[in-house]
Amino acid sequence: MFVRKMTPSQSSLFGEIDDLQDLTFIERPIRRSLKTAEEIDKLTVDEDLNDIERAVYLLSSGEDIQRASVIINLPILVRQNPAETFRRVVPKVREVLHVAGADMQLAAAGSFLTILQDDIVLIQTHTHSILQIVLLNLDHRDTVVSSAWLETLLSAIDALPKETIRQEILSPLLSKHQLSQSIPARLASCRILGKVVGKFESSIVKKDLLPLIRSLCQDVEYEVRACMCRQLENITRGIGLDHTKGEVLPELVELAQDEASTVRLAAFDTIINLLEMFDSDDRTCVIFPLVKAFCEKCFKGDEAVLASLSFQYGKLCHGLSESFTDEQHLWFLEFYKKLCCLGLQHENGHCESQPYPLELENKYALVRRNCAYNFPAIVLFADPNHFLSELYRTFSSLCHDPEISVRRTAAGGFHEVVKLLGPNVHYIHKELITLLQDDSLEVLDALLNNLQETLELATSRGEGAGPESKQVNIQDLVPALVAAEQKAASSLHWRVHEKLLQCYSCLPRVISGDQIYFRFFQRMFSIITTNNVLPVQREAVRTLCVFLRYNRKQEQRQEIMSKIKQDLAQGRSYWNRLRFLDLCDITIDLFSKSYFCKHFLIPALELVSDPVANVRYKLCYMLPKLRSTIRPTEKHLLQQLEFCVRKLLCREKDKDVVVTLRKTVLELDKMDITEPELLERQQSEAKLAGDKQSEKKQRESKSGLSGSKGMSGTLSGASSSSSSGKEMRRAKLARSRSLSGHPTTPKMTNSDKTLKLKDSGSCPGSGKSPMLPLNDDNLRPHHFNVASSISSTPSSSSMPVLIRSNTSSSVDHRSNGNKDTQSRKLSVQRKSNSFGMQSGRE
């Protein structure tokens, strides 16, 4: 036997066979997973059974998936037949839930909650049967299932009447707070008490529920004490201010001194949320010593509670500020400063992290981040006028913190600090520069969210600083903004770059036009022409337009305009020419119509001869908006636009551009129809105003005869103009119908061929043709009719759709033989002949 070396083709063949064998192994489990005939028989249900009988049958002898389906659709059965559902189906559901898994239990909890909340249970016995099932499953061994049933009960309490809650929920609840009950049962009792207390009067709460509440606050398990402590807020609001001081406050004081940190934290959060419920004496004599002792104990060694304390610190200071003495006020302010420097050491004016274990270092960083979050509230607490002496060093430490999350939080609230400082905003100018030049883009991203507001406030500091310092700050600000943009551009986070360019639109209100021209204009052109991200390019275009809008120097504006035309409108890359069209779209909204037509319209229309279909497609899409900028008196611009459309109609070969062009033609027709109506209305109003003025003069001069002659002449002129306007609108509507019809290919008659031969000179030839103005003003209202009646030459064979549709409509009109159709044909012939003569003269 001889062994030959396999050729590459043979090895690849065997490799494909191995792959096919692997696929067969993949298919085998799929075939095994199909249901057998016996399994299908088990899942088959008699079709003659009604919904109730089918549900009972599936719950009794169906598969788990069928039982779950019945439970999920239980609300539908209750709506259709509540009596039979509760008599036959709900008892079966209760039996199934005894042995059901977690998925079926969760489905049942959702279904019963829907039934209780949708007001489909109208009989008290039905509510009783549902609540019995819910309360029975509260003690489920699976904590996830028991929590789901508890949430169902808590959500249903809002929809249940008071008597139902008293009989069905509170009665069994009074027996579940005993120590013999399990911890989950006692935890559920705490949450239920916090929910139902708002449904009853304060006298009933004090008499029936407060003893149970006190018992749970003194439970032997710290989880129960903490849970009950967090419900004291709802209970306090339920019993009112009268009973708060004597019933709730002593329990809070005791819980705030609990041995378990979880209980102390719950008590601290509850006290902060209830500060408005305590009077001034309680705040000064009870709350302040309690909170002070709590803070000192946390600072010494309870880092987990310290994180929550730092997060609530701003709310705590504002809630107690009105009751503080000067000494107490100073103590809280100094304690905040200690929290801001927790885990740091200051050397040579810089903050550096001390060597701690990683877990402890993360906890300290969280505390400092919460302090940065609360800094605007502390500024208000300490008085903004004392910022420089009391809080500046702390704020500078937060802005230079070694942790990115701390600096990011400080940057996110920077605008709030700026607003609070008012005329003294120049105090934090260095910190603004620091955050703009931060090494992390996360910090810059947080600062950009409100950078426009920050810059405008930071550079208009009011009476607090003189003009000299303002100029120095601006000179520092511009390089920081440039460096921030370059850092964002060099990263992969293009959304940060886009957001920064959006913020640049406020620079005309912040810095001078010369600074924008020399430091930012060239950069915007560079982004537009070299950046690879489309949203960034478009935002740079918008920013460039804003800069141009607020530039006041004529020489600079002319140079910018020439660069726009050279680099964008006539750029070598079609990508740049597309950005020029984006620029045109933006300048229509930012500039006046006359300014746009003077500087941007003609370069935009010249792109009709662009070799790239994408550019022509975008131009076609923008033609109606370009048309809206031209006034009726600017006939030479209208003629340029008409010539642009004719050129597209005759030459365009790209099918996507053709489809867009058809829609554009119809939209332009509508604009041409409505515009004469507006002109007629304005002319008629002007004539009426002139007639009234002339009548008034005629009455004064008592020359009634000449006034009546003038009025008759005016009326005749108005009637003639209105009749001509109606004829114009009728012609445009006919043209729109011809464009919107489906294309047909009728056989051309000799007269049609003669007409097309005469009009062929009006189509622009192949190659680049200059845009020549048309002198015949009568052609303007009918530019699409003339263009669509032009024959398709070999160079413009892509537009037979428009031409054929118009030809077919003319044939149909010829068959009718009415006078309107004949006159319309003669007008088309005269206009096409005159257009041919005009093009010959050109």
C-alpha positions in Angstrom: 0.0 0.0 0.0 1.4 3.3 -1.0 0.6 6.5 0.9 0.3 9.6 -1.2 0.4 13.1 0.0 -2.9 14.8 -0.5 -3.2 17.8 -2.8 -4.6 21.1 -1.4 -7.8 20.5 -3.3 -8.3 17.1 -1.7 -7.5 18.3 1.7 -10.0 21.1 1.4 -12.6 18.6 0.2 -12.0 16.4 3.2 -12.2 19.5 5.4 -15.6 20.3 4.0 -16.8 16.7 4.6 -15.7 17.0 8.2 -17.6 20.3 8.6 -20.8 18.6 7.1 -20.4 15.8 9.7 -20.2 18.3 12.4 -23.4 19.9 11.2 -25.2 16.5 11.3 -24.2 16.3 15.0 -25.7 19.7 15.6 -29.0 18.7 14.0 -29.5 15.6 16.1 -30.6 17.3 19.3 -33.1 19.3 17.3 -34.7 16.1 16.0 -34.8 14.6 19.5 -36.5 17.7 20.9 -39.5 17.3 18.7 -42.7 16.1 20.4 -43.7 12.4 20.0 -47.2 11.3 19.1 -47.8 10.3 22.8 -46.7 13.7 24.0 -48.9 15.4 21.4 -51.9 13.4 22.7 -51.2 14.5 26.2 -51.2 18.2 25.1 -54.4 17.9 23.0 -57.6 19.2 24.6 -61.2 18.6 23.5 -62.3 21.5 21.3 -65.9 21.3 22.6 -64.9 22.4 26.1 -65.6 26.0 27.0 -63.0 28.3 28.6 -63.9 27.5 32.2 -64.0 23.7 31.6 -60.8 23.8 29.6 -59.1 25.8 32.5 -60.3 23.3 35.1 -59.1 20.3 32.9 -55.7 21.8 32.3 -55.2 22.7 36.0 -56.2 19.2 37.0 -54.3 17.0 34.5 -52.4 19.3 32.2 -48.7 19.8 31.8 -46.8 22.5 33.7 -46.7 24.8 30.7 -50.5 24.5 30.3 -51.1 25.2 33.9 -48.9 28.3 33.8 -50.8 29.4 30.7 -54.1 29.2 32.6 -52.7 31.1 35.5 -51.3 33.9 33.3 -54.7 34.2 31.5 -56.7 34.2 34.8 -57.6 37.9 34.6 -59.2 37.4 31.2 -61.4 34.5 32.7 -62.4 36.7 35.6 -63.5 39.5 33.2 -65.5 37.1 31.1 -67.2 35.0 33.7 -66.3 36.0 37.3 -68.7 33.8 39.2 -67.7 30.5 37.5 -64.0 31.5 37.6 -64.0 32.0 41.4 -66.3 29.0 42.0 -64.3 26.5 39.9 -61.0 27.8 38.6 -59.5 29.8 41.6 -59.8 26.8 44.0 -57.9 24.7 41.5 -55.2 27.4 41.2 -54.9 27.3 45.0 -54.3 23.6 44.9 -51.8 23.9 42.1 -49.8 26.6 43.9 -49.1 24.2 46.8 -46.7 22.1 44.6 -45.9 24.7 41.9 -42.4 25.9 41.1 -41.1 29.4 41.4 -42.0 30.4 37.8 -45.6 29.5 38.3 -45.7 31.2 41.7 -44.4 34.4 40.2 -47.0 34.2 37.3 -49.8 33.7 39.9 -48.6 36.7 41.9 -48.8 38.9 38.8 -52.2 37.6 37.8 -53.8 38.2 41.2 -52.3 41.7 41.4 -53.9 42.5 38.0 -57.3 41.2 39.3 -57.1 43.3 42.5 -56.0 46.5 40.7 -58.3 46.4 37.7 -61.6 46.6 39.7 -62.9 43.4 38.2 -63.6 41.9 41.5 -67.0 43.3 42.7 -68.0 40.8 45.4 -66.4 40.8 48.8 -66.1 37.0 48.8 -64.0 37.1 45.7 -61.6 39.5 47.3 -61.4 37.3 50.4 -60.5 34.2 48.3 -57.7 36.1 46.5 -56.3 37.6 49.6 -56.3 34.3 51.4 -54.1 32.9 48.6 -51.8 35.9 48.7 -51.4 35.8 52.5 -50.9 32.0 52.5 -47.9 32.3 50.1 -46.2 35.1 52.0 -44.4 32.4 54.0 -43.1 30.6 51.0 -39.7 28.9 51.6 -38.2 30.6 48.5 -37.3 34.2 49.4 -37.8 35.4 45.8 -41.3 33.9 45.7 -42.3 35.3 49.1 -41.0 38.8 48.1 -43.1 38.7 44.9 -46.2 37.8 46.9 -45.4 40.6 49.4 -45.0 43.1 46.6 -48.4 41.9 45.2 -50.0 42.6 48.6 -48.4 46.0 49.1 -49.4 47.1 45.6 -53.0 45.8 46.1 -53.4 47.8 49.4 -53.8 51.0 47.5 -56.8 49.6 45.5 -58.5 47.9 48.4 -61.2 49.5 50.6 -60.5 50.3 54.3 -62.8 47.6 55.7 -61.2 44.9 53.6 -57.8 45.9 54.8 -58.9 45.8 58.4 -60.6 42.4 58.1 -58.3 40.5 55.7 -54.9 42.0 56.3 -54.6 43.6 59.8 -56.3 40.8 61.7 -53.8 38.1 60.6 -51.0 40.6 60.9 -51.5 41.1 64.6 -50.4 37.5 65.2 -47.3 37.5 62.9 -45.3 40.0 64.9 -44.6 37.5 67.7 -41.1 36.2 68.2 -42.3 32.7 67.4 -42.8 33.8 63.7 -40.0 33.6 61.3 -37.8 36.6 60.4 -39.3 36.9 56.9 -42.8 37.0 58.4 -41.8 39.8 60.8 -40.1 41.7 58.0 -43.3 41.4 56.0 -45.3 42.7 59.0 -43.0 45.8 59.1 -43.6 46.7 55.5 -47.3 46.0 55.7 -47.6 48.3 58.7 -45.8 51.1 56.8 -48.2 50.7 53.9 -51.6 50.5 55.7 -51.0 53.2 58.2 -51.9 55.9 55.6 -55.4 54.3 55.1 -56.6 54.9 58.7 -57.1 57.9 61.0 -54.4 58.9 63.4 -56.5 57.8 66.4 -56.9 54.3 65.1 -53.1 54.1 64.3 -52.2 55.2 67.8 -54.6 52.8 69.5 -54.3 49.7 67.4 -51.0 49.9 65.5 -48.5 51.8 67.6 -48.0 49.0 70.2 -47.2 46.6 67.4 -44.8 49.2 65.9 -42.9 49.6 69.2 -42.6 45.9 69.6 -41.0 45.6 66.1 -38.7 48.5 66.8 -37.4 46.5 69.8 -37.1 43.2 68.0 -34.2 41.0 68.9 -33.1 40.7 65.2 -31.3 43.8 63.8 -32.9 43.2 60.3 -36.3 43.6 61.8 -35.4 46.7 63.8 -33.8 48.3 60.7 -36.8 47.5 58.5 -39.3 48.9 61.0 -37.1 52.0 61.5 -37.3 52.8 57.7 -41.1 52.5 57.9 -41.3 55.2 60.7 -41.3 57.9 58.1 -44.7 56.7 56.6 -46.0 56.1 60.1 -45.0 59.6 61.2 -46.8 61.2 58.3 -49.8 59.0 59.0 -50.3 60.0 62.6 -49.5 63.7 62.1 -47.4 66.3 64.0 -49.3 66.0 67.2 -48.2 62.5 68.0 -44.7 62.7 66.4 -42.8 64.1 69.4 -44.2 61.8 72.0 -44.6 58.6 70.0 -42.0 58.5 67.2 -39.1 60.7 68.3 -38.1 58.5 71.3 -38.0 55.4 69.2 -35.8 57.2 66.6 -33.4 58.4 69.3 -33.1 54.9 70.7 -32.6 53.4 67.2 -30.0 56.0 66.3 -27.9 54.7 69.2 -28.3 51.0 68.3 -25.4 48.7 68.4 -25.9 47.6 64.8 -24.6 50.0 62.1 -27.4 49.1 59.8 -30.0 50.2 62.3 -28.1 53.4 63.0 -28.0 54.2 59.3 -31.7 53.5 58.9 -32.4 55.8 61.9 -30.1 58.6 60.4 -31.9 58.4 57.0 -35.3 58.6 58.6 -34.3 61.6 60.8 -33.1 63.5 57.7 -36.3 62.7 55.8 -38.4 63.9 58.8 -36.6 67.1 59.7 -39.5 69.3 58.6 -41.8 67.3 61.0 -39.8 68.5 64.1 -40.0 71.9 65.7 -37.1 74.2 66.4 -36.6 73.1 70.0 -36.4 69.4 69.0 -33.9 70.2 66.3 -31.7 72.1 68.6 -31.9 70.0 71.8 -32.5 66.5 70.4 -31.6 66.2 66.7 -28.3 68.2 66.7 -26.6 66.3 69.6 -27.8 63.0 68.1 -26.5 63.8 64.6 -23.3 65.1 66.0 -22.6 62.0 68.0 -23.6 59.9 64.9 -21.1 61.7 62.7 -18.2 61.5 65.1 -18.8 57.8 65.6 -18.9 57.2 61.9 -15.8 59.2 61.2 -13.8 57.1 63.7 -14.4 53.7 62.2 -17.7 53.1 60.5 -16.9 53.6 56.8 -20.0 51.9 55.4 -22.3 54.3 57.3 -20.0 57.2 56.5 -20.7 56.9 52.8 -24.5 57.3 53.4 -23.8 60.2 55.8 -21.7 62.0 53.1 -24.5 61.5 50.5 -27.2 63.0 52.8 -25.0 65.7 54.3 -26.3 68.6 52.1 -29.9 67.8 52.9 -29.0 67.5 56.6 -27.3 70.9 56.7 -30.2 72.7 55.0 -32.8 71.0 57.2 -31.1 72.1 60.4 -29.5 75.4 59.3 -32.4 77.6 60.6 -32.0 76.2 64.1 -28.2 76.3 64.2 -26.2 78.5 66.4 -22.9 80.0 65.0 -20.9 77.4 66.8 -23.1 74.5 65.5 -22.9 76.0 62.0 -19.1 76.1 62.1 -18.9 72.5 63.4 -20.9 71.1 60.5 -18.9 73.1 58.0 -15.6 71.9 59.5 -16.8 68.3 59.5 -17.7 68.6 55.8 -14.1 69.8 55.1 -12.8 66.7 56.9 -15.0 64.4 54.7 -13.7 66.1 51.5 -10.1 65.2 52.5 -10.7 61.8 53.8 -8.0 59.4 52.7 -5.8 62.1 51.2 -2.6 63.9 52.2 -1.7 67.3 50.9 1.9 67.9 49.9 3.1 71.0 48.1 -0.4 72.1 47.3 -1.3 68.7 45.6 -3.6 66.0 46.8 -2.3 62.5 46.9 -3.9 59.2 48.1 -2.5 57.7 51.2 -1.6 54.0 51.1 -4.7 52.2 52.2 -6.1 48.7 51.4 -8.0 48.7 48.1 -11.5 48.2 49.7 -11.0 51.0 52.2 -9.6 53.3 49.5 -12.7 52.8 47.4 -14.9 53.6 50.4 -13.0 56.8 51.0 -13.2 57.7 47.3 -17.0 57.2 47.5 -17.2 59.6 50.5 -15.3 62.3 48.6 -17.4 61.8 45.5 -20.6 62.3 47.6 -19.0 65.4 49.1 -18.4 66.8 45.6 -22.0 66.0 44.8 -23.2 68.0 47.8 -20.7 71.0 47.3 -23.3 73.4 45.8 -25.6 72.8 48.8 -22.7 73.4 51.1 -21.9 76.7 49.3 -25.4 77.8 50.0 -25.2 76.6 53.6 -21.9 78.5 54.2 -23.0 81.7 52.4 -21.4 82.4 48.9 -19.9 85.6 50.2 -17.6 83.5 52.5 -16.6 81.2 49.7 -13.0 82.4 49.3 -12.2 82.1 53.0 -14.2 79.0 53.9 -14.6 76.7 50.9 -12.2 77.6 48.1 -9.4 75.3 49.2 -11.9 72.4 49.6 -13.3 73.0 46.1 -9.8 73.1 44.6 -9.0 69.8 46.4 -12.1 68.2 44.8 -11.2 69.5 41.4 -7.6 68.1 41.7 -8.6 64.8 43.4 -6.6 61.8 42.3 -9.9 59.8 41.7 -11.5 60.4 38.3 -15.0 59.8 39.8 -14.5 62.7 42.2 -13.3 65.1 39.6 -16.1 64.1 37.3 -18.7 64.8 40.0 -17.2 68.2 40.7 -17.2 69.0 37.0 -20.9 68.0 36.8 -21.9 70.5 39.4 -19.5 73.3 38.4 -22.2 75.4 36.7 -24.2 75.3 40.0 -21.3 76.7 41.9 -20.8 79.4 39.2 -24.4 80.5 39.6 -24.2 80.7 43.3 -21.0 82.8 43.3 -22.5 85.4 41.0 -20.1 88.4 40.7 -17.3 86.4 42.5 -17.2 83.7 39.9 -13.6 84.6 39.1 -12.6 82.9 42.3 -12.8 79.5 40.5 -11.4 80.4 37.1 -8.3 78.3 37.7 -10.4 75.3 38.5 -12.4 75.7 35.3 -9.1 75.7 33.3 -7.9 72.7 35.3 -11.1 70.7 34.5 -10.9 71.7 30.8 -7.4 70.4 30.6 -8.1 67.2 32.6 -6.4 64.0 31.4 -9.7 62.1 31.6 -12.3 62.5 28.9 -15.0 61.5 31.5 -14.3 64.7 33.4 -14.5 66.8 30.2 -17.7 65.0 29.2 -19.3 65.9 32.6 -18.2 69.5 32.3 -19.6 69.8 28.7 -23.1 69.1 29.8 -23.5 72.7 31.0 -20.3 74.4 29.6 -22.2 77.0 27.6 -23.9 78.3 30.7 -20.7 78.1 32.7 -18.7 80.1 30.1 -21.3 82.8 29.7 -21.5 83.2 33.5 -17.8 82.9 34.0 -16.9 85.7 31.5 -19.6 88.1 32.7 -18.7 88.4 36.3 -20.6 91.6 36.9 -19.3 94.0 39.5 -16.9 91.6 41.2 -13.9 92.0 39.0 -12.3 94.7 36.8 -11.7 94.6 33.1 -8.0 93.8 33.6 -8.6 90.5 35.3 -11.3 89.6 32.8 -8.9 90.0 29.9 -6.3 87.8 31.6 -8.9 85.1 32.2 -10.0 85.1 28.6 -6.4 84.7 27.4 -6.1 81.6 29.7 -9.5 80.3 28.6 -8.9 80.2 24.9 -5.9 77.8 25.0 -7.7 75.6 27.4 -10.7 75.3 25.0 -8.4 74.6 22.1 -6.5 71.9 24.0 -9.8 70.3 25.1 -10.9 70.1 21.5 -7.6 68.6 20.3 -7.8 66.0 23.1 -11.3 65.0 22.2 -10.5 64.9 18.5 -7.5 62.5 19.1 -9.6 60.1 21.1 -12.1 57.5 20.0 -14.9 59.2 21.9 -16.5 61.1 19.0 -19.6 62.0 21.0 -17.5 64.0 23.4 -16.0 65.8 20.4 -19.4 66.5 19.0 -20.7 67.8 22.3 -17.7 70.1 22.6 -18.3 71.6 19.2 -21.9 72.2 20.2 -20.6 74.2 23.1 -18.4 76.2 20.8 -21.5 77.9 19.4 -21.6 80.1 22.5 -18.1 81.5 21.9 -19.3 84.7 20.1 -21.0 85.7 23.3 -17.8 84.9 25.3 -14.7 86.0 23.4 -14.0 88.5 20.7 -14.4 88.0 17.0 -10.7 88.3 16.3 -9.9 85.5 18.8 -12.5 83.3 17.1 -11.2 84.1 13.7 -7.5 83.4 14.5 -7.9 80.5 16.9 -11.0 78.5 15.8 -12.0 79.2 12.2 -9.1 77.3 10.6 -9.7 74.4 13.0 -13.4 74.2 12.0 -12.3 73.9 8.3 -9.8 71.2 9.2 -12.4 69.2 11.1 -14.9 69.5 8.2 -12.4 68.4 5.5 -10.4 65.7 7.4 -12.5 64.2 10.2 -14.0 60.8 9.5 -17.1 61.0 11.7 -20.2 62.5 10.0 -21.9 63.9 13.2 -18.7 65.7 14.1 -18.4 67.1 10.6 -21.9 68.4 10.6 -21.5 69.9 14.0 -18.3 71.6 12.9 -20.3 73.0 9.9 -23.0 74.4 12.2 -20.4 75.9 14.5 -18.6 77.5 11.5 -21.9 79.1 10.4 -22.5 80.5 13.9 -19.0 82.0 13.8 -19.6 83.5 10.4 -23.0 84.9 11.5 -21.5 86.9 14.4 -18.3 88.0 12.7 -18.5 91.8 12.1 -15.4 92.5 10.0 -16.0 92.6 6.3 -12.5 91.5 5.3 -12.7 88.4 7.5 -16.2 87.5 6.3 -15.1 87.7 2.7 -12.1 85.6 3.3 -14.2 83.0 5.1 -16.7 83.0 2.2 -14.0 82.5 -0.4 -12.6 79.6 1.6 -16.0 78.0 1.9 -16.5 78.2 -1.8 -13.0 77.0 -2.6 -12.6 74.2 -0.1 -16.2 73.0 0.2 -18.4 74.1 -2.8 -15.6 73.4 -5.3 -13.7 70.9 -3.2 -12.1 67.9 -4.8 -13.8 65.4 -2.5 -17.5 64.9 -3.0 -17.6 64.6 0.8 -16.7 68.3 1.1 -19.3 69.2 -1.4 -21.9 67.4 0.6 -20.9 69.3 3.7 -21.3 72.5 1.6 -24.9 71.6 1.1 -25.3 70.9 4.8 -23.8 74.4 5.3 -26.5 75.8 3.0 -29.2 74.1 4.9 -28.0 75.7 8.1 -27.3 79.2 6.8 -30.9 79.4 5.5 -32.0 79.2 9.2 -29.2 81.5 10.6 -29.0 84.2 7.9 -31.4 86.3 6.0 -32.8 85.1 2.7 -31.2 87.9 0.8 -27.7 87.1 2.3 -28.1 83.5 1.4 -29.1 84.2 -2.1 -26.2 86.6 -2.6 -23.5 84.3 -1.3 -24.7 80.6 -1.3 -27.5 80.0 -3.8 -25.5 80.1 -7.1 -22.6 77.9 -5.8 -25.3 75.4 -4.6 -27.1 75.3 -7.9 -23.8 74.8 -9.8 -23.6 71.4 -8.1 -26.3 70.3 -10.6 -23.4 69.1 -12.8 -21.6 67.3 -10.1 -20.3 63.9 -11.3 -21.3 62.2 -8.0 -24.9 61.1 -7.7 -25.0 61.6 -4.0 -24.4 65.3 -4.4 -27.1 65.6 -7.0 -29.5 63.6 -4.9 -29.0 65.9 -1.9 -29.3 69.0 -4.1 -32.6 67.6 -5.5 -33.8 67.1 -1.9 -32.9 70.7 -1.0 -34.4 72.4 -4.1 -37.7 73.4 -2.4 -35.9 74.9 0.5 -33.6 76.8 -1.9 -36.7 78.0 -3.8 -38.2 79.4 -0.6 -35.3 81.8 -0.2 -36.0 83.5 -3.5 -38.3 86.5 -3.7 -40.7 86.8 -6.6 -38.9 90.0 -7.7 -35.6 88.2 -8.1 -36.4 86.8 -11.5 -32.8 86.0 -12.5 -32.4 83.7 -9.5 -35.7 82.0 -10.4 -34.4 81.5 -13.9 -31.2 79.9 -12.5 -33.3 77.5 -10.4 -35.5 76.7 -13.4 -32.5 76.0 -15.5 -31.1 73.7 -12.8 -34.3 71.7 -12.8 -34.4 71.5 -16.6 -30.9 70.2 -16.6 -31.7 67.5 -14.1 -34.9 66.5 -16.0 -33.0 66.2 -19.3 -29.7 64.6 -18.1 -30.3 62.6 -14.9 -29.6 58.9 -15.2 -29.4 57.8 -11.5 -32.7 56.1 -10.5 -32.6 57.4 -6.9 -32.0 60.9 -8.1 -34.9 60.6 -10.6 -37.3 59.4 -7.9 -36.4 62.3 -5.6 -36.5 64.7 -8.6 -40.1 63.7 -9.3 -41.2 64.5 -5.8 -39.3 67.7 -5.8 -41.0 68.8 -9.1 -44.4 68.3 -7.6 -43.5 70.2 -4.4 -42.1 73.1 -6.4 -45.3 73.1 -8.4 -47.3 73.5 -5.2 -45.0 76.3 -4.2 -45.6 78.1 -7.5 -49.3 77.7 -7.1 -49.5 79.1 -3.6 -47.1 82.0 -4.2 -49.3 83.8 -6.8 -52.2 83.5 -4.4 -50.2 85.2 -1.7 -49.1 87.9 -4.2 -52.7 88.4 -5.4 -53.9 88.7 -1.8 -51.2 91.2 -1.0 -51.9 93.2 -4.2 -55.6 93.2 -3.5 -55.0 94.4 0.1 -52.7 97.1 -1.2 -55.2 98.2 -3.8 -58.0 98.3 -1.3 -55.9 100.4 1.0 -55.1 102.7 -1.9 -58.7 102.9 -2.9 -59.8 103.8 0.6 -57.2 106.5 0.7 -58.2 107.8 -2.7 -61.9 107.8 -1.8 -61.0 109.8 1.3 -59.2 112.3 -0.8 -62.0 112.4 -3.3 -64.6 113.1 -0.6 -62.4 115.9 0.6 -62.0 117.4 -2.9 -65.7 116.5 -3.8 -64.7 115.0 -7.1 -66.9 111.9 -7.1 -66.8 111.4 -10.9 -63.1 110.9 -11.2 -63.2 108.7 -8.1 -65.8 106.4 -9.6 -63.8 106.0 -12.8 -60.7 105.2 -10.9 -62.6 102.6 -8.9 -64.0 100.9 -12.0 -60.5 100.7 -13.5 -59.1 99.2 -10.3 -61.9 96.6 -10.2 -61.3 95.6 -13.9 -57.5 95.3 -13.2 -58.1 93.2 -10.2 -60.5 90.9 -12.1 -58.1 90.5 -14.9 -55.2 89.6 -12.5 -57.4 87.1 -10.7 -58.4 85.4 -13.9 -54.8 85.2 -15.0 -53.9 83.7 -11.6 -56.6 81.1 -12.0 -55.4 80.1 -15.4 -51.8 79.8 -14.0 -53.0 77.6 -11.2 -55.0 75.5 -13.5 -52.0 74.9 -15.7 -49.8 74.0 -12.7 -52.4 71.5 -11.4 -52.5 69.8 -14.8 -48.7 69.7 -14.8 -48.6 68.1 -11.3 -51.2 65.5 -12.4 -49.1 64.6 -15.4 -46.0 64.1 -13.3 -47.8 62.0 -10.7 -49.2 59.6 -13.2 -47.7 56.2 -14.1 -45.4 56.2 -17.1 -46.7 54.9 -20.4 -45.1 54.6 -23.9 -47.6 55.8 -26.5 -46.8 55.7 -30.2 -45.6 59.2 -31.3 -47.4 60.9 -34.1 -45.6 63.0 -36.7 -46.8 66.2 -35.0 -45.2 65.1 -31.8 -41.9 64.3 -33.5 -41.9 67.7 -35.2 -42.6 69.4 -31.8 -39.7 67.4 -30.2 -37.3 68.3 -33.0 -38.1 72.0 -32.6 -37.6 71.8 -28.8 -34.4 69.7 -28.9 -32.3 72.8 -28.9 -33.5 73.8 -25.4 -31.9 70.8 -23.7 -28.4 71.4 -22.4 -25.8 69.2 -24.0 -23.5 66.8 -22.4 -20.5 68.0 -20.5 -20.2 70.9 -18.1 -22.4 73.8 -19.3 -22.5 77.2 -17.6 -25.7 78.4 -16.0 -27.1 81.0 -18.4 -29.8 83.4 -17.4 -33.0 83.4 -19.3 -34.6 86.6 -20.4 -38.1 85.5 -21.1 -40.1 86.0 -17.9 -43.1 84.3 -19.3 -41.3 81.0 -19.1 -40.9 81.1 -15.3 -44.3 79.8 -14.2 -44.1 76.9 -16.6 -40.6 75.6 -16.3 -41.5 72.1 -15.4 -44.1 71.8 -18.2 -41.5 72.9 -20.8 -38.9 70.7 -19.4 -41.1 67.7 -19.3 -42.2 68.2 -22.9 -38.6 68.1 -24.1 -37.6 65.0 -26.0 -35.1 62.7 -24.4 -31.9 62.8 -26.3 -29.3 60.0 -26.2 -27.5 61.8 -23.4 -30.6 62.2 -21.4 -32.4 58.9 -21.9 -32.9 58.3 -18.2 -35.9 60.6 -18.0 -38.5 59.0 -20.3 -40.7 58.6 -17.2 -41.5 62.3 -16.9 -41.6 62.9 -20.6 -43.8 59.9 -21.4 -46.2 60.7 -18.7 -46.6 64.2 -20.0 -46.9 62.9 -23.6 -49.6 60.4 -22.7 -51.6 63.1 -20.8 -51.4 65.3 -23.9 -52.7 62.5 -26.1 -55.6 62.0 -23.7 -56.4 65.7 -23.7 -56.2 65.7 -27.5 -58.9 63.0 -27.7 -61.3 65.1 -25.6 -61.1 67.9 -28.1 -62.4 70.7 -25.8 -61.3 74.3 -26.2 -59.3 74.4 -23.0 -57.1 71.6 -24.1 -56.5 73.1 -27.5 -55.6 76.4 -26.0 -53.3 74.8 -23.5 -51.5 72.9 -26.4 -51.1 76.1 -28.4 -49.6 77.9 -25.3 -47.2 75.0 -24.8 -46.1 75.2 -28.5 -45.6 78.9 -28.3 -43.6 78.7 -25.1 -41.5 75.9 -26.4 -40.8 77.7 -29.6 -39.9 80.9 -27.8 -37.6 78.9 -25.5 -35.9 77.3 -28.5 -35.4 80.8 -30.0 -34.1 82.0 -26.7 -31.6 79.2 -26.4 -30.5 79.8 -30.0 -29.8 83.4 -29.2 -27.7 82.2 -26.3 
